[in-house]
């Protein structure tokens, strides 16, 4: 919404009519929501037909697979007596099989009801979340002002000043993290598209879009997108699906060790080493949630701690410099002595 306001609707600020200036925020919210829904609907329209075609191909191929399996089993069991005995036991256990099928059917009905209730609850939560999001976006400045008033009224001023400063750093770091994550997703989608074109794999654009969208999830997002992508390619050629898995593993290694630390790390001011460190520590402490927010949180802590360290050095009037080519050339200068001289 901020991008829409600053880059698209900025001419409205020059208008002399107050009513035009007032519609800037509602118009920005509407445009933002339309863009988000258009992106989601476009992806669904683009991906769902391909998935449905693959499922139809699979369903139409199942009878052929069953016939081949049945012929293979008949040929094999004809030469092995033990399989004949097992087959006869299965035929005599048809009552037990029907009973088990009945139990499974009852369980499926229960699961269907549970899923229906869950879907209904999710739809309600979605609309409530949308309403809250619109209200918060429309009056975000007022909400921030109210929070500041409450904090200054019940807390010490120096503590609130420091908390607000950290909040600004967190806002900046998380915004840059999201931008870096989107950039990284575009890069990995392009790499997948180029790789599939080089090796003449089917559906390169569709599969690359799936991989790029799921890559928005840090670290393991591309592997999540690999599942439907492999399914689509498998319907075309099982061997090609195998080579696609190899391609994704290679791309994921390049992305995880080279692209992600540099793109996301540079966007929030962290080196590749600290990005990898934040991912490992966040994942080990808090699992998936730690992987999602570990990097921006570490970026906030890194900036705050660096500020404190620099303030302490300034108080002690010490300057520290280091030659990157030779660590032995490290120099520590006490500026207080120079000032006394």
GULO-273894 format. One line per 2 residues: number of its first residue (from 1); for each residue z, y, x of N, C-alpha, C. Coordinates in steps of 0.02 Angstrom, whole numbers, plus 50000, padded with zeros to 5 digits. Atoms other than C-alpha are relative to their C-alpha. Example, Ala and Ser with C-alpha at 12.3 -4.5 7.8 and 13.67 -1.06 7.14 Angstrom:
BEGIN
1	50000,49941,50045,50390,49775,50615,50000,50060,50045 ~ 49997,49941,49958,50357,49947,50684,50037,50055,49961 .
END
This chain:
BEGIN
1	50000,49940,50041,50000,50000,50000,50000,50063,50043 ~ 49999,49943,49955,50038,50119,50144,49930,50012,50030 .
3	50068,49993,49972,49866,50084,50218,49953,50032,49948 ~ 50042,49971,50052,49783,50123,50051,50015,50073,49990 .
5	49981,49930,50008,49882,50284,50034,49975,50044,50058 ~ 50015,49958,49941,49851,50344,50212,49926,50001,50018 .
7	50069,50005,49979,49672,50285,50240,49949,50011,49944 ~ 50049,49997,50054,49592,50284,50068,50013,50058,49952 .
9	49984,49950,50051,49684,50406,49953,50026,50065,50029 ~ 49973,49938,49970,49730,50543,50077,49966,50064,49973 .
11	50028,49938,50028,49604,50667,49998,50038,50026,49940 ~ 49963,49976,50059,49716,50674,49844,50056,50048,50019 .
13	49947,49954,49979,49849,50765,49946,49975,50072,50005 ~ 50028,49933,49994,49731,50913,49965,49988,50033,49933 .
15	50012,49972,50066,49714,50935,49778,50055,50050,49981 ~ 49952,49949,50022,49798,51088,49702,50035,49980,49935 .
17	49971,50022,50063,49836,50997,49540,50055,49949,50014 ~ 49943,50044,49987,50007,50915,49540,49991,49932,49968 .
19	50008,50064,50034,49955,50780,49417,49957,49951,50042 ~ 50041,50042,49957,49824,50717,49540,50041,49972,50058 .
21	49956,50024,49947,49954,50706,49678,50048,49947,49975 ~ 49952,50048,50028,50071,50610,49562,49968,49932,49988 .
23	50032,50064,50014,49942,50476,49523,49983,49962,50065 ~ 50018,50032,49937,49920,50437,49709,50037,49934,50009 .
25	49961,50061,49990,50062,50309,49717,49982,49946,49949 ~ 50021,50052,50048,50021,50218,49552,49930,49972,50015 .
27	50068,50022,49985,49837,50213,49602,50000,49955,50062 ~ 49996,50042,49940,49882,50143,49774,50028,49931,49984 .
29	49972,50065,50019,49988,50006,49695,49949,49958,49963 ~ 50051,50036,50038,49849,49958,49574,49945,49973,50047 .
31	50052,50022,49953,49719,49952,49714,50025,49943,50044 ~ 49971,50053,49957,49835,49848,49824,50003,49934,49963 .
33	49995,50062,50039,49869,49721,49687,49931,49970,49985 ~ 50068,50024,50014,49684,49711,49643,49970,49967,50063 .
35	50026,50030,49938,49640,49678,49826,50031,49932,50013 ~ 49966,50064,49988,49772,49541,49840,49974,49946,49953 .
37	50023,50049,50049,49719,49455,49679,49926,49982,50012 ~ 50071,50014,49987,49534,49473,49724,49993,49952,50058 .
39	50003,50046,49943,49566,49388,49891,50020,49929,49980 ~ 49978,50066,50021,49662,49245,49811,49949,49966,49955 .
41	50049,50029,50046,49536,49220,49671,49936,49982,50037 ~ 50060,50015,49961,49391,49229,49795,50007,49936,50039 .
43	49988,50061,49962,49470,49094,49903,49999,49939,49954 ~ 49998,50056,50048,49503,48984,49750,49930,49982,49977 .
45	50068,50012,50024,49325,49005,49685,49957,49969,50056 ~ 50039,50025,49943,49257,48968,49859,50019,49929,50020 .
47	49976,50063,49975,49366,48819,49901,50001,49945,49947 ~ 49990,50051,50052,49399,48729,49736,49936,49960,49985 .
49	50060,50041,50014,49215,48681,49699,49985,49949,50055 ~ 50012,50048,49946,49198,48602,49871,50049,49942,49998 .
51	49950,50053,50006,49360,48506,49848,49984,49954,49942 ~ 50017,50041,50058,49307,48448,49675,49940,49955,50014 .
53	50058,50041,49982,49139,48389,49743,50021,49942,50044 ~ 49977,50054,49955,49228,48291,49880,50039,49947,49961 .
55	49962,50048,50040,49346,48213,49753,49953,49957,49957 ~ 50049,50038,50039,49199,48163,49642,49965,49948,50043 .
57	50032,50047,49954,49115,48085,49792,50046,49941,50015 ~ 49951,50053,49986,49274,47989,49832,50007,49954,49941 .
59	49990,50041,50060,49297,47930,49653,49939,49955,49988 ~ 50061,50040,50010,49116,47873,49641,49993,49946,50052 .
61	50005,50050,49947,49136,47779,49804,50052,49945,49995 ~ 49945,50049,50005,49295,47687,49754,49976,49932,49976 .
63	50024,50067,50021,49205,47548,49656,49965,49962,50056 ~ 50034,50033,49944,49096,47511,49807,50051,49974,50051 .
65	49948,50021,49953,49250,47506,49919,50038,49939,49974 ~ 49963,50055,50029,49339,47389,49798,49959,49935,50002 .
67	50042,50059,49997,49191,47271,49788,49996,49972,50070 ~ 50003,50023,49930,49178,47265,49977,50066,49966,50020 .
69	49935,50029,49984,49365,47233,49991,50010,49933,49966 ~ 49993,50063,50037,49360,47098,49857,49958,49945,50033 .
71	50043,50050,49968,49214,47010,49941,50030,49977,50067 ~ 49970,50017,49936,49302,47018,50109,50061,49955,49990 .
73	49940,50040,50013,49464,46949,50036,49981,49930,49977 ~ 50021,50066,50025,49372,46807,49946,49974,49957,50058 .
75	50025,50038,49944,49282,46756,50104,50056,49978,50048 ~ 49947,50015,49953,49440,46763,50206,50050,49950,49972 .
77	49951,50045,50031,49556,46677,50083,49971,49930,49990 ~ 50030,50066,50010,49430,46535,50060,50012,49956,50060 .
79	49990,50039,49939,49459,46482,50240,50072,49994,50022 ~ 49929,50001,49981,49646,46510,50247,50041,49978,49939 .
81	49962,50027,50056,49759,46405,50135,50059,50043,49981 ~ 49940,49962,50015,49909,46518,50150,49986,50058,49953 .
83	50017,49946,50044,49818,46661,50067,49985,49976,49929 ~ 50009,50029,50066,49768,46547,49924,50067,49991,49964 .
85	49934,50009,50029,49950,46505,49896,50030,50067,49978 ~ 49974,49933,50018,49998,46689,49898,49965,50026,49938 .
87	50038,49976,50057,49859,46729,49776,50023,49965,49936 ~ 49975,50036,50058,49919,46592,49657,50069,50025,49978 .
89	49933,49974,50017,50097,46659,49666,49994,50067,49964 ~ 50011,49935,50032,50033,46832,49621,49977,49991,49928 .
91	50024,50012,50068,49941,46762,49470,50055,49977,49953 ~ 49944,50025,50042,50099,46675,49408,50054,50053,49989 .
93	49949,49948,50006,50201,46834,49428,49976,50059,49959 ~ 50029,49944,50036,50099,46938,49307,50050,50034,49954 .
95	49949,49970,50043,50249,46963,49190,50043,50050,50040 ~ 49960,49954,49958,50352,47037,49331,49960,50062,50019 .
97	50042,49943,49982,50205,47145,49380,49995,50049,49942 ~ 50002,49956,50059,50190,47212,49202,50065,50039,49991 .
99	49936,49967,50006,50376,47249,49200,50007,50058,50051 ~ 49998,49947,49949,50364,47346,49362,49955,50058,49982 .
101	50045,49947,50022,50214,47441,49296,50030,50042,49945 ~ 49965,49962,50053,50316,47489,49143,50051,50047,50028 .
103	49951,49956,49968,50454,47556,49252,49967,50058,50035 ~ 50036,49947,49965,50330,47653,49356,49973,50051,49951 .
105	50026,49954,50051,50252,47726,49199,50055,50045,49974 ~ 49943,49959,50022,50423,47784,49138,50019,50052,50051 .
107	49984,49953,49947,50457,47864,49305,49948,50056,50004 ~ 50053,49950,49998,50288,47951,49301,50008,50051,49944 .
109	49990,49954,50056,50325,48023,49129,50055,50050,50016 ~ 49945,49956,49981,50490,48091,49193,49978,50051,50051 .
111	50024,49954,49949,50404,48165,49344,49954,50053,49971 ~ 50045,49952,50032,50271,48246,49235,50039,50054,49964 .
113	49958,49951,50034,50405,48328,49129,50034,50047,50049 ~ 49967,49959,49949,50496,48388,49284,49951,50049,50031 .
115	50050,49955,49972,50336,48459,49357,49981,50055,49951 ~ 50017,49951,50050,50295,48546,49193,50053,50055,49997 .
117	49945,49950,50001,50466,48629,49189,49999,50043,50063 ~ 50003,49963,49938,50449,48677,49372,49944,50051,50001 .
119	50056,49955,50002,50278,48754,49346,50015,50060,49954 ~ 49983,49946,50047,50339,48854,49195,50049,50048,50032 .
121	49951,49957,49967,50489,48917,49293,49967,50041,50056 ~ 50034,49964,49946,50376,48964,49440,49958,50058,49972 .
123	50041,49947,50031,50259,49063,49325,50045,50058,49979 ~ 49953,49948,50020,50408,49158,49252,50025,50039,50060 .
125	49975,49968,49939,50478,49193,49425,49946,50044,50032 ~ 50055,49961,49972,50306,49252,49482,49994,50068,49966 .
127	50008,49937,50036,50291,49383,49346,50061,50046,50009 ~ 49941,49958,49987,50471,49441,49370,49995,50030,50070 .
129	50009,49974,49933,50436,49457,49556,49949,50055,50004 ~ 50051,49949,50001,50278,49557,49522,50027,50065,49972 .
131	49972,49939,50031,50372,49678,49408,50048,50034,50049 ~ 49953,49971,49951,50511,49701,49538,49962,50031,50059 .
133	50039,49973,49944,50381,49726,49676,49969,50068,49982 ~ 50031,49937,50022,50293,49862,49575,50052,50056,49997 .
135	49946,49949,50004,50457,49953,49539,50023,50021,50070 ~ 49976,49983,49933,50512,49943,49721,49949,50039,50040 .
137	50052,49961,49966,50345,50004,49788,49994,50070,49971 ~ 50007,49934,50032,50339,50146,49662,50056,50048,50019 .
139	49943,49957,49987,50512,50211,49707,50035,49981,50065 ~ 49969,50024,49938,50540,50149,49885,50038,50056,50036 .
141	49965,49945,49968,50586,50321,49952,50067,50014,49966 ~ 49937,49988,50037,50717,50344,49815,50050,49945,50015 .
143	49954,50055,49984,50791,50171,49850,50030,50008,50069 ~ 49975,49989,49932,50805,50210,50036,50052,50055,50001 .
145	49953,49944,50003,50890,50375,49997,50067,49979,49970 ~ 49938,50024,50031,51016,50290,49883,50040,49955,50047 .
147	49966,50043,49952,51056,50159,50015,50034,50042,50054 ~ 49971,49957,49949,51084,50295,50146,50062,50036,49973 .
149	49942,49966,50029,51201,50390,50029,50060,49954,49996 ~ 49944,50048,50005,51306,50234,49997,50029,49985,50068 .
151	49976,50016,49933,51316,50193,50182,50040,50057,50030 ~ 49964,49942,49972,51366,50369,50234,50065,50014,49963 .
153	49939,49987,50040,51494,50378,50092,50056,49952,50019 ~ 49948,50050,49990,51587,50218,50139,50005,49975,50073 .
155	49997,50022,49931,51554,50194,50327,50003,50060,50047 ~ 49996,49947,49950,51577,50293,50486,49929,50022,50018 .
157	50066,49970,49990,51435,50411,50528,49963,49970,50060 ~ 50034,50026,49941,51398,50345,50703,49974,49929,49989 .
159	50021,50069,50016,51389,50166,50636,49937,50002,49956 ~ 50058,49995,50045,51267,50217,50498,49939,50024,50038 .
161	50057,49976,49960,51159,50314,50621,49969,49944,50041 ~ 50025,50056,49960,51146,50161,50732,49966,49948,49956 .
163	50030,50049,50046,51111,50046,50582,49931,50023,49976 ~ 50064,49973,50022,50971,50161,50522,49948,49996,50056 .
165	50045,50005,49943,50896,50165,50696,49975,49928,50009 ~ 50019,50071,49994,50897,49974,50705,49954,49981,49942 .
167	50043,50014,50058,50822,49968,50529,49929,50025,50011 ~ 50067,49974,49986,50677,50078,50585,49963,49955,50050 .
169	50030,50046,49950,50647,49964,50735,49978,49936,49966 ~ 50017,50062,50035,50651,49810,50622,49938,50009,49956 .
171	50058,49986,50043,50528,49890,50500,49936,50002,50042 ~ 50058,49995,49956,50409,49929,50644,49980,49932,50027 .
173	50015,50065,49970,50423,49757,50725,49972,49952,49949 ~ 50024,50047,50050,50400,49658,50564,49930,50020,49976 .
175	50066,49978,50020,50250,49765,50514,49948,49981,50053 ~ 50046,50019,49946,50169,49738,50684,49992,49924,50004 .
177	50004,50073,49999,50211,49552,50675,49951,49975,49948 ~ 50046,50021,50054,50120,49533,50509,49928,50017,50018 .
179	50068,49981,49980,49970,49629,50576,49974,49954,50055 ~ 50020,50046,49946,49968,49521,50733,49985,49931,49974 .
181	50010,50066,50029,49983,49363,50629,49932,49996,49964 ~ 50065,49998,50034,49833,49414,50523,49942,50000,50051 .
183	50052,49999,49947,49732,49453,50681,49991,49931,50031 ~ 50002,50067,49971,49777,49284,50754,49966,49950,49953 .
185	50031,50045,50049,49724,49196,50592,49924,50010,50000 ~ 50072,49987,49997,49554,49282,50600,49969,49969,50062 .
187	50026,50027,49937,49531,49231,50782,49993,49924,49997 ~ 50003,50073,50002,49573,49047,50752,49948,49977,49949 .
189	50053,50017,50048,49458,49046,50599,49931,50006,50032 ~ 50064,49990,49966,49315,49114,50705,49989,49944,50052 .
191	50006,50054,49952,49350,48986,50843,49980,49935,49967 ~ 50017,50061,50037,49344,48846,50715,49928,50002,49976 .
193	50069,49993,50025,49181,48912,50641,49950,49989,50057 ~ 50045,50007,49943,49098,48926,50813,49998,49928,50025 .
195	49997,50069,49977,49159,48754,50866,49963,49952,49953 ~ 50034,50044,50048,49094,48672,50706,49924,50011,50003 .
197	50072,49988,49993,48925,48757,50727,49972,49967,50063 ~ 50023,50030,49937,48912,48698,50908,49991,49924,49993 .
199	50003,50073,50006,48948,48517,50860,49966,49977,49935 ~ 50040,50015,50061,48843,48526,50698,50042,49962,49948 .
201	49957,50030,50050,48988,48483,50582,49986,50030,49932 ~ 50015,49975,50067,48970,48502,50392,50051,50051,49976 .
203	49958,49950,50032,49043,48645,50289,50037,50044,50050 ~ 49963,49961,49950,49084,48758,50438,50035,50062,49971 .
205	49971,49939,50028,49114,48916,50335,50061,49984,49956 ~ 49945,50020,50045,49223,48830,50203,50060,49978,50041 .
207	49944,50027,49960,49329,48736,50330,50032,50055,50042 ~ 49973,49946,49959,49349,48889,50441,50042,50048,49958 .
209	49959,49958,50045,49411,48992,50293,50067,49966,49985 ~ 49938,50036,50013,49539,48857,50251,50046,50003,50061 .
211	49959,49999,49939,49599,48848,50432,50027,50070,50013 ~ 49978,49931,49988,49605,49038,50448,50055,50023,49953 .
213	49949,49980,50049,49705,49063,50287,50066,49966,50014 ~ 49937,50036,49987,49832,48928,50326,50030,50019,50068 .
215	49974,49978,49935,49847,48996,50505,50045,50061,49993 ~ 49953,49946,50011,49942,49142,50429,50072,49975,50006 .
217	49935,50030,49988,50089,49021,50436,50008,49989,50075 ~ 49995,50005,49927,50153,49033,50615,50006,49928,50024 .
219	49994,50061,49960,50138,48888,50737,49963,49941,49969 ~ 50027,50062,50027,50096,48742,50620,49952,50011,49942 .
221	50043,49985,50058,49986,48831,50491,49932,49967,50004 ~ 50066,50030,49992,49822,48768,50563,50001,49925,49985 .
223	49994,50071,50015,49884,48588,50551,50004,49988,49925 ~ 49997,50007,50073,49924,48615,50366,49930,50005,49970 .
225	50068,49993,50025,49746,48674,50336,49954,49943,50022 ~ 50041,50055,49976,49679,48525,50433,49996,49944,49949 .
227	49998,50056,50047,49729,48403,50294,49943,50005,49949 ~ 50057,49997,50046,49609,48466,50158,49933,50004,50035 .
229	50063,49996,49962,49477,48506,50290,49976,49931,50021 ~ 50019,50068,49980,49479,48328,50357,49977,49960,49940 .
231	50020,50036,50061,49469,48261,50179,49929,50017,49980 ~ 50068,49978,50019,49313,48365,50143,49948,49970,50048 .
233	50048,50026,49951,49227,48313,50305,49996,49924,49997 ~ 49999,50072,50003,49280,48131,50284,49953,49973,49947 .
235	50047,50021,50052,49179,48120,50123,49928,50003,50025 ~ 50067,49994,49972,49028,48172,50225,49988,49947,50054 .
237	50006,50049,49946,49060,48064,50379,50068,49988,50031 ~ 49935,50014,49971,49220,47977,50435,50002,50013,50076 .
239	50002,49988,49928,49166,47986,50618,50004,50075,50015 ~ 49998,49928,49990,49136,48173,50604,50070,50028,49986 .
241	49932,49979,50015,49309,48193,50526,50046,49987,50060 ~ 49960,50015,49940,49384,48108,50679,49988,50051,50055 .
243	50015,49951,49949,49294,48226,50798,50025,50069,49981 ~ 49973,49936,50023,49348,48373,50691,50075,50005,50016 .
245	49929,50001,49983,49530,48322,50715,50010,50015,50075 ~ 49997,49986,49928,49501,48322,50904,49987,50074,50013 .
247	50016,49928,49991,49423,48496,50891,50058,50044,49980 ~ 49943,49959,50023,49571,48565,50792,50058,49995,50049 .
249	49945,50007,49951,49695,48493,50917,49987,50044,50061 ~ 50017,49958,49942,49603,48580,51060,50009,50074,49982 .
251	49993,49930,50021,49593,48745,50962,50073,50018,49992 ~ 49929,49987,50011,49777,48731,50915,50036,50009,50067 .
253	49969,49993,49935,49825,48708,51098,49982,50068,50031 ~ 50021,49934,49975,49723,48861,51148,50036,50055,49963 .
255	49967,49949,50041,49797,48959,51004,50074,50005,50015 ~ 49928,49999,49990,49977,48908,51034,50022,50023,50068 .
257	49980,49984,49931,49979,48933,51222,49968,50064,50027 ~ 50034,49941,49973,49857,49078,51249,49995,50057,49949 .
259	50015,49946,50047,49805,49174,51093,50063,50025,49966 ~ 49942,49979,50041,49966,49175,50990,50050,50041,50041 .
261	49951,49959,49962,50086,49234,51128,49973,50069,50018 ~ 50028,49936,49979,49966,49372,51183,49988,50046,49941 .
263	50016,49957,50058,49907,49436,51013,50063,50021,49964 ~ 49938,49984,50037,50073,49425,50919,50050,50034,50046 .
265	49953,49970,49954,50175,49465,51074,49984,50073,50015 ~ 50020,49932,49987,50076,49621,51115,50010,50046,49940 .
267	49992,49959,50060,50086,49680,50935,50072,50022,49989 ~ 49930,49981,50009,50277,49682,50940,50034,50016,50066 .
269	49972,49979,49937,50299,49724,51124,50036,49946,50039 ~ 49970,50055,49963,50346,49552,51191,49948,49967,50044 .
271	50045,50037,49957,50270,49458,51336,49993,49929,49973 ~ 50012,50069,50023,50200,49282,51312,50061,49956,50011 .
273	49941,50040,49985,50355,49208,51394,50054,50008,49946 ~ 49948,49988,50049,50474,49291,51270,49979,49976,49930 .
275	50024,50026,50064,50364,49244,51121,50013,49925,49995 ~ 49988,50072,49999,50371,49060,51170,50075,49986,49996 .
277	49927,50008,50001,50559,49077,51200,50027,50011,49929 ~ 49978,49985,50067,50585,49156,51028,49982,49944,49951 .
279	50021,50054,50044,50485,49018,50943,50043,49938,50010 ~ 49961,50061,49986,50581,48878,51029,50073,50008,49976 .
281	49931,49989,50020,50753,48954,51000,50006,50005,49924 ~ 49998,49993,50073,50716,49005,50820,49989,49934,49964 .
283	50013,50065,50031,50645,48834,50778,50057,49951,50009 ~ 49945,50047,49987,50789,48739,50859,50063,50019,49961 .
285	49940,49978,50035,50922,48845,50772,49993,49997,49924 ~ 50008,49992,50072,50849,48873,50598,49939,49964,49972 .
287	50056,50039,50025,50700,48755,50584,49939,50043,49985 ~ 50062,49965,50019,50545,48818,50493,50013,50074,49990 .
289	49984,49930,50011,50631,48979,50440,50007,50037,50066 ~ 49993,49969,49934,50676,49013,50621,49933,50013,50033 .
291	50066,49989,49973,50494,48992,50672,49965,50060,49966 ~ 50034,49946,50037,50438,49114,50536,50025,50069,50020 .
293	49972,49933,49988,50557,49257,50575,50031,50007,50070 ~ 49968,49998,49934,50617,49213,50751,49968,50052,50046 .
295	50034,49955,49954,50484,49315,50842,50014,50073,49984 ~ 49983,49929,50013,50506,49482,50750,50074,50015,50009 .
297	49929,49988,49989,50696,49462,50753,50015,50007,50074 ~ 49989,49995,49928,50692,49431,50939,49970,50065,50026 .
299	50028,49936,49980,50578,49583,50956,50047,50058,49987 ~ 49950,49948,50016,50710,49690,50869,50057,49997,50051 .
301	49944,50008,49953,50850,49619,50979,49978,50022,50070 ~ 50026,49982,49934,50742,49643,51135,49998,50075,50009 .
303	50006,49927,49996,50709,49826,51096,50068,50033,50001 ~ 49933,49970,50003,50889,49866,51049,50038,49988,50065 .
305	49965,50015,49938,50959,49778,51202,49970,50039,50059 ~ 50032,49961,49947,50831,49862,51315,50021,50073,49998 .
307	49977,49931,50007,50882,50032,51245,50071,50009,50027 ~ 49931,49997,49976,51065,49996,51279,50003,49996,50076 .
309	50001,50007,49927,51028,49939,51457,49977,50064,50033 ~ 50026,49938,49970,50926,50095,51494,50051,50057,49994 .
311	49949,49948,50008,51063,50207,51423,50057,49991,50050 ~ 49947,50014,49951,51193,50121,51534,49977,50020,50071 .
313	50025,49982,49934,51082,50145,51688,49997,50076,50008 ~ 50001,49927,49997,51059,50329,51645,50070,50028,50009 .
315	49931,49978,49993,51247,50350,51626,50024,49991,50072 ~ 49980,50013,49931,51272,50272,51798,49954,50033,50051 .
317	50048,49965,49957,51126,50374,51867,49970,49952,50051 ~ 50030,50051,49957,51041,50218,51937,49928,49988,49976 .
319	50070,50016,50014,50853,50189,51946,49983,49933,50032 ~ 50018,50066,49976,50789,50011,51964,49925,49992,49997 .
321	50072,50011,49997,50611,49973,52019,49987,49934,50035 ~ 50016,50065,49971,50524,49812,52068,49926,49996,50013 .
323	50070,50012,49983,50363,49773,52158,49981,49931,49975 ~ 50017,50064,50030,50278,49635,52057,49971,49952,50051 .
325	50031,50045,49951,50185,49567,52210,50051,49968,50046 ~ 49950,50026,49954,50342,49543,52313,50069,50019,49974 .
327	49935,49986,50030,50512,49527,52231,50051,50023,50053 ~ 49954,49978,49948,50594,49559,52399,49998,50075,50010 .
329	50005,49927,49993,50534,49738,52388,50039,50036,49946 ~ 49961,49971,50054,50652,49767,52242,50047,50054,50028 .
331	49959,49945,49977,50741,49934,52260,50046,50023,49944 ~ 49951,49972,50047,50896,50002,52175,50025,50065,50030 .
333	49984,49934,49974,50926,50187,52195,50055,50031,49957 ~ 49945,49965,50033,51087,50276,52152,49985,50075,50002 .
335	50020,49930,50001,51031,50450,52097,50060,50047,50004 ~ 49941,49957,49998,51210,50514,52090,50012,50026,50071 .
337	49990,49978,49931,51218,50520,52281,49951,50055,50018 ~ 50050,49948,49987,51056,50620,52289,50020,50066,49970 .
339	49980,49938,50033,51124,50745,52165,50058,50033,50038 ~ 49945,49971,49962,51285,50766,52266,49975,50032,50065 .
341	50028,49970,49939,51184,50796,52425,49962,50065,49984 .
END
